[in-house]
Each structure stands twice: as C-alpha cells, then as structure tokens.
Amino acid sequence: MNDLRKDISWRIYLVYFFVCLFGVVIIVKAATIQLVEGDELRKKVQNLTLVEKNINAVRGNIYAADGSLLATSIPIYEVRFDPNADAITKELFYDSVDSLAWYLSDVFKDRSVASYKRELINARENGERYHLIKRNVKYTELKEMKEFPLFRRGKYKGGFIFLQHNRRERPFKILAARTIGYEREGVTPVGLEGAYKEELKGVDGKRLMQKIAGGVWMPVGDENEIEPEDGRDIYSTIDVNLQDVAESALLKQLQKHKADHGCVVLMEVKTGAVKAIANLKRTESGGYYEGYNYAIGESTEPGSTFKLAGLVAAIEDGYVDMEDMVDCGDGSKKYYDRTMYDSNYDEGGWGKITVKRVFEVSSNIGMAEIMLKSYGQNPQNFIDRLGQMNLTKPLNIEIAGEGEPYIKNTSDKSWSGISLAWMAHGYELQQTPLQILTFYNAIANDGVMVKPMFVDKITKGRKLEKTIDPIVLNAKVCSKETIDKVKSALEGVVENGTASNLRNADYKIAGKTGTAQIANKNYGYSYKSKVSHQASFVGYFPADNPQYSCIVVVNAPSQHVYYGNLVAGPIFKEVADKVYANSLDMHEELKEQKYFANSAIPYSKNGNKADVEKLFSFLNIDVKSEAKDAEWIVTSTQDSLVTIQPRIIQQNLVPNVKGMGLRDALYLLENQGLAVEVEGSGVVKEQSILPGKRINPGSQIKLILS
C-alpha cells in the first residue's frame, strides 16, 4: 500500500514539474517576443494590415482640332458607409436611418425603403466599418448623397466614405476610334492613347489603406493621402466634321460593293496634319466597325498608285520626258515567262502614246517599258532613287503599328528578270496607304516631304505646355522641274484619263487611280475567283493650289466592280467636295459690288404704311410721304429717299396686291373673303383676278410671286 502511495506521489510530482517547466518556457518565450522580437513582429503585422495604395490620377483629355472632346475620363464613385463611426451614437443612428433609407431608395430607385433600412441596421449590428452602399455612382448622384441625413456630417461624424475611379469615354463613339485608341492593363496600347500615354496618365497619388474584416481595404485617414496630379491634355489634328464625312462616305461605298475593308486619310499639304482617318472592317453579319488601323498598319502591293514614283525617278534621272513616245502594243506583252496586260486589252491596247498619256490612262505595259528603257541595264539605280525619295523607310509616326515598307533590292534572292517591270506598276513591293499618301503630299508640296502629324499641342489645364511643329522628312524629293511635269500628268488623270469621273467645274483634282490584284489567302471571305482586288485613289486638291491630299483604299470589293476610279474615286470626291464647300479660301474672290438695285437705298415692298415707316426710320432713310391718312401704301425708291403714295382698298372690290409681300397680300385678300392659291416666293408679281372687280365670297384668286 505504501509502495502504491509512493508511486502516485512520484507521478504527481513529475506532472507538476513538467507543468512548471512548460509555464517557465511560455513566460520566457513571451518575454523574448515582447522584449526582443516585439518590434520586428509588430512591423510584420502592420505590413499585413496597412498598405500604401495608389490613387489613380485623372487621365488627360484628347481633343479634336476645334476643341471637341474625342476622349475623356468620367469619374465614377464607390460609396461606402461606416455605421459604427465613433461620432454616430445609437440614438443618432436610429433617428436618421429611416430618412437615410428613403433618400437612398429615391435616388437609385432600385430597392424599397424597407430594404435599405434593413441593410443599414444589419451593417451596424454586425459591427461593419466599411459597408458598401453602391458602386458606379455618378457625380451628380454623389453630390446629392452628400446632403443625405447622416452623410451630410462627413466621413468621421457621419461615416460617409467615397472612392473615385475613372472610366474612359469617347463622346463620338466609333468616330476615329482606332486612331484615338485605348490603353488597357495587359494589352499593348493603341493609337494616340498609347502614343501619348506618359503625357496623358499624370502622376498617381498615395493613400494609406487598412485591411479589415472580410479582406476589405479601408482608407485610414485623409492626413495620410498624397493627392494625384492629373494628366495633360492633347489636341489632335482631327476635324470632327471631316472625320464624319470620311467615315460616312467610306461606309457607303463598302456597303455598296460588299468590300472586306477600307480606309481614308485626309491630310493638310503644308503641315502634314491628318484631318481625318477612317478605317472600317466588315463583320460576318455584314456590318462594319473600326477593328484595325489599315491606313497605318496594312502594308500591301499598292498597284498603279506607285507609278508616280517610277515616273518621278525616270524624269529626275533624265531618261525620259513627258512627250517621249512609248509603244504599248496591243495591250499584252510577254516578259520572260509572264504576260502583262493593260486594262483595254480587249480593245486592242494603246499602241504608241506619249509618256504623259501612259500615266493618264495607267498603262502597265507603258510604265514597264519606261522602267526597262531607263533602268534595265542597272536596276539598282532605280532602287537607290526610291530610297532618296524616302520610299524605303518607315515614317516613324508616333502611333504604334506602322507597317514596314518593302522595296525589293537587286541583291534579294527573289529578284528576277521581271522584277523591274512589275515594280513599275506597283507589284513586288509593299507600302501602307499613309506612306503612299505622304509621297503624293510631297509632290503637292513642291517636293517637301513632311511627316504625317496627329497632335499639334499639349496643355496642362489652360496652360500651353508644348506646340508640335511639322517635321520635314525630305526637303527635296526631286527637282522643281520634275514636280511641275508630274503635276501636269496627275491633273491629266482626272481631266482626260482613268479618273475623269471625278472631274468637276468648281475646282481641279489631281491624282492617280490604282487597281491591284491580291491573293485570296489574305482575307477571310470566299471568292469565286482566285484573286481579289484592292481599289485605290490618291491625290490632292485644288490642283492649282494644293491645300489637302487624300488617299482612299478599298480592299476586296465583291460586286464585280473593282477599278479604283469607280470604287475609291467617289469616296475621294465626296470628302473633297465637303472640304471645298467649307473652305472659303479655296473659292475665287467675288468682285466687289456696291449694290444691285438702281439705288443704294434698299428696295421696299408695297404694304402697310406704319410698318414701312417704322422700318425706314430704323434704317435712318428719309421718307417723303404723300399718303397722310392712308393705311396701305405704294413705295417708290429714289436716289436719296423713298416716296410713299396711298393705295386705296375698297370693301367688296378685289384689292391691288402687286408689289406686296405675301403676308400683307394674304391679309387683304382673305379679309375680303377670297381663297388664295400661291405659286413661287418673293413679291406678288401677278394676280389672277384684276384689281377693282367685285368680289364673290369664296372665289379663288391665284398669286404668282417672284
């Protein structure tokens, strides 16, 4: 028994010893944490619950040339509520919750008052400090909410918390959408939004946030905030009205010809400022949208629009002149193992014609013969000349995604005996529409090649920070003599050549048509033929004083019409007509004319005496009255004054209303019971019932005005 007691005591002492030892370990560990590791652990905990987060700066605006907004940031707010803020007592909360719920229901109209009240009470009873009221709140709604019960007391006294987020909007929706572009997280920036992202984005601010229950981050306090700096604004060269015309004209032709896609670019000749740039792509359902910037990014074989480069090179290097004769034969010619055709092959070809006529009628064979005669012995000279004219280099515009120009070199493995002949009319090389336009613009600008520009100034608020001046890429692409000769040929294309359908009496257009064959594999549509086509027209206007250049390219028209003058030409003309109609400096000045009447005094209609006298009194014109008591009068304009004589109106007799305006004539005739029929506008010239005839009530009288 004693042994049993001893064994139990021993076990108790052993347990007690270990308990004490464990307690000592805990005390030592606690002391170590408190005294040795405390600061470091407290920092770790704080780092887990307190984080400095960015406050996004408001992104700058993108404006059109006239100040219209093309892209802007709309502030959208997230509203939260701290129902357990220190200053919100139980009494204050329950005195205000009914009216607060009513106001929330009234402004958002999405839930009942009872639903909002129940939500607010639950949030308080659950101890929430950062309860979500509403996301995507508009500024006008936020302004109202600041006056709601409780909320009007502010963040600390009323628990009203709101966070600002910015949403990018384009007021004109798809207008120039691809050129305006976008910047999104994880996606390569596009258009002006990407090109000027550093200027637009501003400088983000900082806000200290604390992680609370539910993993929600809550602002700690205003004193811990660093305010963001808003981004700068950029002013593009885009003209909203011309952009609208370009897109509408392009869309109409794409729909008419059921084309795959197309683009239009309108540019100022002197500055290179792009005033309109439209890109449209066909959807599977047959609609069109701006899905890719073809004008900038699509590098293709341009076809006959490249003939200008060949013509400039041959004339500049002294190989040909405009009146030299070229034998185009019967419309077909074999070069090695390939046959080249002219568009009038079925009609027997062009025969022998001048160099200028070759260009006007766009003879492929004619251009091939010119190139072979000029550069057949040394084709590298032609390639070098193209390089001197900047056709082998990209434009390096600020907008990303420019297609690479490709001019085949004689050292390329693919160079062959037919390369020079085919390059002569725009094959075995590649250019983007904007690169082709820039070259034509240089010809219009007397040889000065300017870089296409999309933005001309940057501002911060109302302060001008930077003006972007035109950049000259090549001060002289060729001599003035060559420029004058090819300008005449470009005018001839419209006056007597392939684009004669664009000729008009108001102003002259100079330009070149293009029709290129493109392999079907480049497109997602199924065509009956093995190839599709690219129709284009590029030129400038007015031809005698170039102000604007423009290119139109339409790819894969599928209604069996694919020539540049018929598919692309009408788009060019519609844009050019709009520009001409709105540019008074393009119109001939009217000769000064003092006046059209026999007298400098304004012509006066016959009519009511009081009205006429009041008008001439206002105009400070002397009136000689011979109708003292008359109500209706006849006026006579003299050199320096107006004479007034009475016109007698008798009851039941048809009045004389000749020389009166329609309003006075109707008043007199209808008051006499006549039904009046009117033809024309202006002043009454004739009346069908002679003055002085007795009136039969209801009779009809016809007035002719002019």
C-alpha positions in Angstrom: 0.0 0.0 0.0 2.8 2.3 0.9 4.5 1.5 -2.3 1.4 2.4 -4.3 1.2 5.8 -2.4 4.8 6.4 -3.2 4.3 5.6 -6.9 1.3 8.0 -7.1 3.1 10.8 -5.3 6.0 10.4 -7.6 3.8 10.7 -10.7 2.1 13.8 -9.3 5.4 15.4 -8.6 6.6 14.6 -12.1 3.5 16.1 -13.7 3.8 19.1 -11.5 7.4 19.5 -12.6 6.6 19.4 -16.3 3.7 21.9 -15.8 6.0 24.3 -14.1 8.7 23.8 -16.7 6.2 24.4 -19.5 5.0 27.5 -17.8 8.5 28.8 -17.4 9.1 28.2 -21.2 6.0 30.1 -22.0 6.9 33.0 -19.8 10.5 33.1 -21.2 9.1 33.0 -24.8 6.6 35.7 -24.1 9.3 37.9 -22.6 11.5 37.2 -25.6 8.7 38.2 -28.0 7.8 41.2 -26.0 11.3 42.5 -25.3 13.5 41.1 -28.1 11.3 40.3 -31.2 8.4 42.6 -30.5 9.3 45.5 -32.8 10.0 43.2 -35.7 6.8 41.2 -35.3 4.7 44.4 -34.9 6.1 45.6 -38.2 5.2 42.4 -39.9 1.6 42.6 -38.6 1.4 46.2 -39.6 2.7 45.3 -43.1 -0.1 42.8 -43.4 -2.9 45.2 -42.4 -1.6 48.6 -43.5 -0.6 49.2 -47.1 0.0 52.4 -49.1 -2.1 52.1 -52.3 -2.2 54.3 -55.4 -4.9 56.9 -56.0 -5.3 57.0 -59.8 -4.7 60.3 -61.4 -7.4 61.6 -63.8 -6.2 60.8 -67.3 -5.9 63.8 -69.6 -8.4 64.6 -72.4 -7.9 64.1 -76.1 -9.5 66.9 -78.2 -10.3 67.4 -81.8 -8.8 70.4 -83.7 -11.9 72.5 -82.9 -11.8 71.6 -79.1 -14.4 68.9 -79.3 -13.8 66.1 -76.8 -12.6 62.8 -78.5 -11.7 61.0 -75.3 -12.2 61.9 -71.6 -12.2 60.3 -68.2 -15.5 60.2 -66.4 -15.3 60.0 -62.6 -17.3 57.1 -61.2 -17.6 56.7 -57.5 -17.9 53.8 -55.0 -19.8 54.8 -51.9 -19.4 53.1 -48.5 -20.7 53.7 -45.0 -19.2 53.4 -41.6 -22.3 52.9 -39.4 -20.1 52.4 -36.3 -18.1 55.5 -36.6 -17.2 56.9 -33.1 -19.4 60.0 -33.6 -22.5 58.0 -34.6 -24.3 57.3 -31.4 -27.1 54.7 -31.2 -29.6 57.5 -30.8 -28.3 59.4 -33.8 -28.2 56.3 -36.0 -31.8 55.2 -35.3 -33.1 58.8 -35.5 -31.6 59.1 -39.0 -31.9 55.6 -40.5 -35.5 55.9 -41.8 -34.9 59.1 -43.7 -31.5 57.9 -45.0 -33.1 54.7 -46.4 -35.8 56.8 -48.0 -33.3 59.1 -49.8 -31.2 56.1 -51.0 -34.2 54.4 -52.4 -35.4 57.7 -54.0 -32.1 58.5 -55.8 -31.2 55.0 -57.0 -34.8 53.6 -57.5 -33.5 50.1 -57.3 -34.8 48.9 -53.9 -37.5 49.7 -51.4 -37.1 52.0 -48.4 -37.6 49.0 -46.1 -34.8 47.0 -47.9 -32.3 49.8 -47.5 -33.3 50.3 -43.8 -32.8 46.6 -43.0 -29.4 46.7 -44.7 -28.2 49.7 -42.8 -29.4 48.3 -39.4 -27.7 44.9 -40.1 -24.5 46.6 -41.0 -24.4 48.5 -37.7 -25.4 45.5 -35.6 -22.8 43.3 -37.4 -20.1 45.8 -36.5 -19.2 46.8 -40.1 -16.9 49.8 -40.6 -16.8 49.9 -44.4 -20.2 48.8 -45.7 -20.7 49.0 -49.5 -23.7 51.2 -50.4 -23.3 51.5 -54.2 -20.7 51.1 -57.0 -20.6 53.1 -60.2 -22.2 56.2 -58.7 -22.3 59.2 -61.0 -21.0 62.6 -59.9 -24.5 64.1 -59.8 -25.7 61.3 -57.6 -22.7 61.7 -55.3 -23.4 65.4 -55.0 -27.0 64.5 -53.9 -25.8 61.9 -51.4 -23.5 64.4 -49.7 -26.7 66.1 -48.5 -28.4 63.0 -47.1 -29.1 62.5 -43.4 -26.0 61.3 -41.6 -24.0 61.5 -44.8 -24.0 65.3 -44.7 -22.0 65.1 -41.5 -19.0 63.8 -43.5 -16.6 61.0 -43.2 -15.8 61.0 -39.5 -19.0 62.3 -38.0 -21.4 60.7 -40.5 -19.5 57.6 -41.7 -19.8 58.8 -45.4 -16.9 57.3 -47.4 -16.5 57.5 -51.2 -13.7 56.4 -53.6 -13.2 57.8 -57.1 -12.5 55.6 -60.1 -12.1 56.9 -63.6 -13.8 55.4 -66.7 -12.5 56.4 -70.2 -15.3 57.5 -72.6 -15.3 58.5 -76.3 -18.2 61.0 -76.8 -18.2 60.4 -80.5 -18.2 56.6 -80.0 -16.7 54.9 -83.1 -15.5 58.1 -84.8 -11.8 57.7 -85.4 -11.9 55.1 -82.7 -8.8 53.2 -83.8 -6.7 56.3 -84.1 -7.8 57.7 -80.7 -7.1 54.2 -79.4 -7.0 52.9 -75.9 -4.7 51.9 -73.1 -5.7 48.8 -71.1 -3.9 46.8 -68.5 -2.1 43.8 -70.0 -2.8 45.0 -73.6 -0.4 46.8 -75.9 -1.5 50.5 -76.1 -3.2 51.6 -79.3 -3.5 54.9 -81.1 -3.0 58.3 -79.5 -3.9 56.9 -76.1 -0.8 54.7 -76.4 1.5 57.2 -78.2 1.0 59.9 -75.6 0.4 57.7 -72.5 3.1 59.4 -70.5 1.6 62.9 -71.1 -2.0 61.6 -70.5 -1.6 59.5 -67.5 -0.5 62.1 -64.9 1.1 61.2 -61.6 -0.8 58.8 -59.2 -1.3 59.8 -55.6 -1.0 57.6 -52.4 -3.5 56.6 -49.8 -2.8 54.5 -46.6 -5.3 51.6 -46.5 -6.0 49.2 -43.7 -7.2 45.6 -44.1 -10.3 44.9 -42.1 -12.7 42.0 -41.6 -13.7 40.2 -44.8 -10.4 41.2 -46.6 -11.7 44.7 -47.4 -9.3 47.6 -47.6 -10.4 50.8 -45.9 -8.8 54.3 -46.0 -7.0 55.1 -42.8 -7.3 58.9 -42.9 -7.1 62.0 -45.1 -3.9 63.2 -43.5 -2.1 60.1 -45.0 -3.1 60.9 -48.6 -0.8 62.4 -51.3 -3.1 64.0 -53.9 -2.7 62.7 -57.5 -1.6 65.1 -60.3 -4.0 65.0 -63.3 -2.7 64.1 -66.8 -2.0 66.6 -69.6 -4.5 67.2 -72.4 -3.5 66.6 -76.1 -5.1 68.4 -79.1 -5.3 66.2 -82.1 -5.4 67.5 -85.7 -8.6 65.6 -86.4 -11.5 67.7 -87.7 -14.7 66.1 -86.4 -16.9 67.2 -89.3 -14.4 66.0 -91.9 -13.9 62.7 -90.0 -17.6 62.2 -90.1 -17.8 62.8 -93.8 -14.8 60.4 -94.4 -16.4 57.6 -92.4 -19.8 58.1 -93.9 -18.5 58.1 -97.5 -16.3 55.1 -96.8 -19.1 53.1 -95.2 -21.5 53.8 -98.1 -19.1 52.5 -100.7 -18.0 49.5 -98.6 -21.7 48.5 -98.2 -22.4 49.1 -101.9 -19.5 46.9 -103.0 -19.6 44.5 -100.1 -15.9 45.1 -99.6 -13.9 43.4 -96.9 -12.3 46.6 -95.5 -11.1 50.1 -96.4 -9.6 53.3 -95.2 -9.5 57.0 -95.9 -6.8 59.6 -94.9 -7.1 63.4 -95.4 -4.0 65.4 -94.8 -3.0 69.1 -94.9 -0.4 69.6 -97.6 1.9 72.1 -95.9 1.9 70.7 -92.4 1.1 67.0 -92.8 -1.7 67.4 -90.2 -4.1 64.5 -90.5 -7.6 66.0 -90.6 -9.5 62.7 -91.0 -8.5 59.0 -90.8 -11.2 56.3 -91.2 -10.8 52.5 -91.1 -13.7 50.1 -91.4 -13.8 46.3 -91.4 -16.7 44.0 -92.5 -18.1 41.7 -89.9 -19.5 38.2 -90.6 -23.0 39.7 -90.3 -22.3 42.3 -93.0 -21.8 45.3 -90.7 -18.7 47.4 -90.4 -16.6 48.5 -87.4 -13.2 50.1 -86.7 -11.2 47.0 -85.8 -7.8 47.8 -87.2 -5.9 50.9 -88.4 -5.4 49.8 -92.0 -4.2 53.2 -93.1 -1.2 53.0 -90.8 -0.7 49.3 -90.4 -1.5 47.4 -93.6 1.4 47.2 -95.9 0.4 45.8 -99.3 1.2 45.9 -103.0 -0.2 49.3 -104.0 -0.7 48.7 -107.7 -0.9 51.7 -110.1 -0.7 54.4 -107.5 3.1 53.5 -107.3 3.5 54.5 -110.9 4.1 58.1 -109.8 7.3 57.1 -108.0 8.6 55.4 -111.2 7.7 58.4 -113.4 9.4 60.8 -111.0 12.5 58.7 -110.9 12.8 58.3 -114.7 12.3 62.0 -115.3 14.5 63.1 -112.5 17.4 60.9 -113.7 17.0 62.3 -117.2 15.9 59.1 -119.0 12.5 60.2 -120.3 10.4 63.4 -120.8 6.7 63.8 -120.9 6.4 64.0 -124.7 8.6 60.9 -125.5 6.7 58.2 -127.3 6.2 54.7 -125.8 4.9 51.6 -127.6 2.3 49.9 -125.5 1.4 47.5 -128.3 -1.9 45.6 -128.5 -2.5 45.5 -124.7 -0.4 42.5 -123.8 3.3 41.8 -123.7 5.4 38.9 -122.5 8.3 39.5 -120.2 10.2 36.2 -119.8 7.6 33.6 -118.8 4.9 36.1 -117.7 2.5 38.1 -119.7 1.5 41.7 -118.7 -1.9 43.1 -119.7 -3.4 46.6 -120.0 -7.0 47.3 -118.9 -8.0 47.8 -122.6 -6.5 44.6 -123.8 -9.9 43.5 -125.2 -10.0 46.7 -127.3 -6.6 46.3 -128.9 -4.3 48.2 -126.5 -3.0 51.8 -126.6 -0.4 51.5 -129.4 2.2 54.3 -129.4 1.4 57.1 -126.9 3.3 59.8 -125.0 4.8 59.2 -121.5 2.2 61.6 -120.2 -0.6 59.6 -121.8 0.9 56.4 -120.4 0.4 57.8 -117.0 -3.1 59.3 -117.7 -4.5 56.0 -118.9 -2.4 54.0 -116.5 -0.8 51.6 -119.0 1.0 48.8 -117.2 3.0 48.0 -120.3 3.8 51.6 -120.9 5.3 52.0 -117.4 7.2 48.7 -117.7 8.7 49.9 -121.0 9.7 53.2 -119.4 11.4 51.5 -116.5 13.2 48.9 -118.6 14.5 51.6 -121.0 15.6 53.8 -118.0 17.0 51.2 -115.6 17.1 47.9 -117.4 21.0 48.0 -117.5 21.3 49.0 -113.8 18.0 48.4 -111.9 19.8 49.2 -108.6 19.8 52.8 -109.7 16.0 52.8 -109.6 16.0 51.2 -106.1 18.5 53.9 -104.9 16.4 56.7 -106.3 13.4 55.3 -104.4 15.5 55.4 -101.3 16.5 59.0 -101.9 12.7 59.8 -102.1 12.2 58.2 -98.6 10.1 55.3 -100.0 12.2 52.6 -98.5 11.9 53.9 -94.9 9.0 53.9 -92.4 7.6 57.3 -91.5 8.2 56.6 -87.8 4.9 58.2 -86.8 4.0 58.4 -83.1 1.2 55.9 -83.3 2.4 52.3 -82.9 1.9 49.6 -85.5 3.1 51.2 -88.7 3.5 48.7 -91.5 7.1 48.2 -92.8 7.6 49.5 -96.4 9.3 46.9 -98.6 11.1 47.8 -101.7 12.8 44.8 -103.3 16.6 45.2 -103.7 18.5 43.6 -106.6 20.5 41.6 -104.0 17.3 39.9 -102.8 17.0 36.2 -103.6 13.6 36.8 -105.1 14.9 39.4 -107.6 14.3 38.2 -111.2 14.2 39.4 -114.7 10.6 40.5 -114.4 11.0 42.4 -111.1 11.7 45.8 -112.6 8.8 45.6 -115.0 6.4 44.5 -112.2 7.6 47.1 -109.7 6.9 49.7 -112.4 3.2 49.3 -111.7 3.2 48.6 -108.0 4.0 44.9 -107.5 6.8 43.0 -105.8 6.9 45.8 -103.2 4.8 46.9 -100.3 3.6 50.3 -98.9 1.0 51.4 -96.4 -1.7 53.8 -97.5 -0.2 56.5 -95.3 3.2 56.0 -96.8 1.8 56.4 -100.4 -0.1 59.5 -99.3 3.0 61.1 -97.8 4.8 60.7 -101.1 1.9 62.3 -103.1 1.7 65.0 -100.5 5.3 65.8 -101.1 4.6 66.3 -104.8 1.7 68.6 -103.9 4.0 70.4 -101.5 6.6 71.2 -104.3 8.9 68.4 -103.2 8.9 69.0 -99.5 8.0 65.7 -97.7 6.5 66.3 -94.2 5.8 63.7 -91.6 2.1 63.0 -91.0 1.2 64.5 -87.7 -1.8 63.7 -85.4 -1.2 66.0 -82.5 -0.2 69.7 -82.6 -0.3 70.8 -79.0 -0.2 69.6 -75.4 -1.7 71.6 -72.5 -1.9 71.3 -68.7 -5.2 72.8 -67.7 -5.4 76.1 -69.6 -1.7 76.4 -69.9 0.0 75.6 -73.2 2.9 73.3 -72.4 4.1 72.3 -75.9 3.5 73.1 -79.5 4.3 70.3 -82.0 5.7 71.7 -85.3 5.7 70.0 -88.6 8.7 67.7 -89.2 10.4 67.7 -92.7 11.4 64.2 -93.7 12.9 65.2 -97.0 13.4 68.9 -98.1 13.5 67.9 -101.8 12.3 64.6 -103.1 13.1 65.8 -106.6 13.6 69.0 -108.7 11.0 71.7 -109.3 11.1 70.9 -113.0 10.2 67.3 -112.4 7.5 68.3 -109.9 5.9 70.6 -112.5 5.9 67.8 -115.1 4.3 65.1 -112.9 1.8 67.6 -111.5 0.6 68.1 -115.1 0.3 64.4 -115.5 -1.6 64.0 -112.3 -4.1 66.6 -113.4 -4.4 64.8 -116.7 -5.5 61.6 -115.0 -8.6 63.5 -113.8 -9.2 65.7 -116.8 -8.5 63.1 -119.6 -7.6 59.8 -118.0 -8.8 57.0 -115.8 -10.4 59.3 -113.2 -12.4 61.6 -115.5 -15.5 60.7 -113.5 -14.1 62.9 -110.7 -13.8 66.0 -112.9 -15.9 68.9 -111.8 -16.4 72.6 -112.7 -15.8 74.1 -109.2 -12.2 73.0 -108.5 -9.5 70.8 -110.0 -8.4 67.5 -108.6 -5.0 65.9 -109.3 -4.4 62.2 -108.6 -3.9 58.6 -109.6 -6.1 55.6 -109.7 -4.9 52.2 -108.6 -6.2 48.6 -109.0 -4.1 45.8 -107.6 -4.7 42.1 -107.5 -4.3 40.5 -104.1 -4.1 36.8 -103.2 -7.3 35.4 -101.7 -5.5 33.9 -98.8 -5.2 37.3 -97.1 -8.9 37.5 -96.4 -11.5 35.5 -94.6 -14.1 35.6 -97.3 -14.6 33.0 -100.0 -14.4 34.4 -103.5 -15.3 32.7 -106.8 -12.1 34.0 -108.5 -8.6 33.1 -107.3 -7.7 36.7 -106.6 -9.4 39.7 -105.0 -8.6 43.3 -105.7 -7.6 46.5 -104.0 -9.1 49.7 -105.4 -7.5 53.0 -104.6 -7.3 56.6 -105.5 -4.7 59.1 -104.1 -4.3 62.8 -105.0 -4.6 66.4 -103.9 -6.8 69.4 -104.4 -7.3 72.1 -105.6 -4.7 71.1 -108.2 -3.6 74.6 -109.0 -3.0 75.5 -105.3 -2.9 72.2 -103.3 -4.3 72.5 -99.8 -5.2 68.9 -99.0 -4.1 65.5 -100.0 -6.2 62.3 -99.6 -5.9 58.6 -100.2 -8.8 56.0 -100.3 -8.1 52.3 -100.4 -10.9 49.7 -100.6 -10.0 46.0 -100.3 -11.8 43.1 -101.8 -14.9 44.6 -103.3 -17.0 41.6 -104.3 -19.7 43.0 -106.6 -17.6 42.5 -109.8 -16.6 46.2 -109.8 -13.1 46.8 -108.6 -11.4 49.6 -110.5 -10.0 52.5 -108.4 -12.0 55.3 -110.2 -15.3 53.5 -109.6 -14.8 52.1 -106.1 -12.4 54.5 -104.4 -12.9 57.6 -106.5 -16.4 58.5 -105.3 -15.2 58.5 -101.7 -12.4 60.8 -102.5 -14.7 63.2 -104.3 -17.3 63.3 -101.5 -14.6 64.2 -99.0 -13.0 66.7 -101.3 -16.4 68.3 -102.1 -17.1 68.7 -98.3 -13.7 70.3 -97.7 -14.1 72.6 -100.7 -17.6 73.7 -99.6 -16.4 74.6 -96.1 -13.1 76.3 -97.1 -13.7 79.8 -98.3 -10.1 80.4 -99.0 -10.3 77.8 -101.9 -13.1 79.8 -103.6 -12.5 82.6 -106.1 -12.9 86.0 -104.6 -16.2 87.8 -105.6 -15.8 91.1 -107.3 -16.9 94.0 -105.2 -20.3 95.3 -105.9 -21.8 98.3 -104.2 -25.4 97.3 -104.8 -27.6 95.5 -107.4 -30.5 97.9 -107.5 -30.7 101.3 -109.2 -30.3 103.0 -105.9 -28.1 102.4 -102.8 -31.3 102.6 -100.7 -32.8 99.1 -100.0 -35.8 98.1 -102.2 -39.1 98.3 -100.3 -42.2 96.3 -100.9 -45.7 97.9 -101.0 -47.7 97.3 -97.9 -48.8 98.6 -94.6 -47.8 102.3 -94.0 -47.0 102.0 -90.3 -44.7 99.0 -90.9 -42.9 100.7 -93.8 -42.3 104.0 -92.0 -41.1 102.2 -88.9 -38.6 100.2 -90.9 -37.1 103.2 -92.8 -37.0 105.2 -89.6 -34.9 102.4 -88.0 -32.6 102.5 -91.1 -32.3 106.3 -91.0 -33.7 106.6 -94.5 -35.6 109.8 -95.5 -39.2 109.2 -96.4 -41.4 111.6 -98.5 -45.0 110.8 -97.6 -47.9 111.7 -99.9 -50.3 109.3 -98.0 -51.1 111.2 -94.8 -54.2 109.2 -93.7 -53.7 106.0 -95.8 -53.4 102.6 -94.1 -51.9 100.9 -97.3 -49.3 102.4 -99.5 -47.1 102.1 -102.6 -43.4 102.9 -102.3 -41.0 104.3 -104.8 -37.3 104.3 -104.2 -35.4 107.4 -105.3 -31.6 108.1 -105.2 -31.7 109.6 -101.7 -35.2 109.0 -100.3 -38.3 106.8 -100.5 -41.6 108.3 -101.7 -44.9 106.9 -100.2 -48.2 107.2 -102.0 -51.6 105.8 -100.9 -53.1 102.6 -102.2 -56.9 102.7 -101.9 -58.6 99.5 -100.6 -62.4 99.3 -101.1 -64.7 96.9 -99.4 -66.1 94.1 -101.7 -63.7 95.0 -104.5 -60.6 93.0 -105.3 -57.6 94.9 -103.9 -54.4 95.5 -105.9 -51.7 93.5 -104.1 -49.0 93.6 -106.7 -45.6 94.5 -105.3 -46.7 93.4 -101.8 -45.1 90.7 -99.7 -47.2 87.5 -99.2 -48.2 88.2 -95.6 -49.8 91.6 -96.5 -51.4 90.2 -99.6 -53.0 87.3 -97.8 -54.2 89.6 -95.0 -56.1 91.9 -97.5 -57.4 89.1 -99.8 -58.6 86.7 -97.1 -60.3 89.6 -95.2 -62.3 90.2 -98.3 -63.5 86.5 -98.3 -61.2 85.2 -101.1 -59.5 81.8 -101.1 -55.9 82.4 -102.1 -53.6 80.0 -104.0 -49.9 80.9 -104.1 -47.1 80.0 -106.5 -43.5 81.0 -106.1 -41.9 83.2 -103.5 -40.9 86.8 -103.0 -43.1 89.7 -104.1 -46.5 89.4 -105.8 -45.9 89.8 -109.5 -49.4 88.8 -110.8 -52.9 88.2 -109.5 -55.5 86.1 -111.4 -58.4 88.5 -110.7 -57.9 92.0 -111.8 -58.0 94.8 -109.1 -61.3 96.6 -108.8 -63.5 93.6 -109.7 -66.5 92.9 -107.5 -65.8 90.0 -105.1 -67.9 86.8 -104.9 -67.2 85.4 -101.4 -65.4 82.1 -101.6 -63.9 82.8 -105.0 -60.3 81.7 -105.6 -57.6 84.0 -106.6 -54.1 82.9 -107.6 -51.0 84.9 -106.8 -47.7 84.4 -108.6 -44.7 85.6 -106.7 -41.1 86.2 -107.9 
